[in-house]
Amino acid sequence: MKKILLGTVALVALGAAPALAADLAARPYTKAPAYAPAPVYNWTGFYIGGHIGGAFSGDNSIGTGVTASDNGKFLGGVQAGYDWQFAPNWVLGVEGQYSWLSGTNQSVAFGGTLNGAPGVFTYADNQRGLASVTGRLGYTWGPALLYVKGGWAYADYSSSLT
């Protein structure tokens, strides 16, 4: 009986005591991450994008007192360009863009005489698109860019009187 009691006490004592071993290494020391400075912005590079919106006009009078409609039109297009940053905060760039216009056929019929011939005449205009090629010069500080822009603009537009 004594042997069972001593054996039970020995098992309980061995199971409750922590195991210690001399060959375990110390826990590794972990350093904080290295300091990363704020990103330096650079505007140099090529870009391409798209846009959608609306085009609205005011009075479309054709000189005879007849006025076409003032409906808004859908506008959508693409633009692409290249910017070059130099000396360290100046930016020089070039951009081209084209916008398509939808539903732009408008016509107005009116009576009158043209070159002495009486009749009914129809004035029609069709604006299909807008385009531009521009250059810019700007000054940057971080993510902001203040610039001036100038260039050439074109309207794909036709008018007819029949």
Sequence and secondary structure as in RCSB ss.txt:
>XXXX:A:sequence
MKKILLGTVALVALGAAPALAADLAARPYTKAPAYAPAPVYNWTGFYIGGHIGGAFSGDNSIGTGVTASDNGKFL
GGVQAGYDWQFAPNWVLGVEGQYSWLSGTNQSVAFGGTLNGAPGVFTYADNQRGLASVTGRLGYTWGPALLYVKG
GWAYADYSSSLT
>XXXX:A:secstr
 HHHHHHHHHHHHHHHS    TT                     EEEEEEEEEEE     B SSS B     EEE
EEEEEEEEEEETTTEEEEEEEEEEEE S  EEEEEEEEETTEEEEEEEEEEEEEEEEEEEEEEEEETTEEEEEEE
EEEEEEEEEEE 
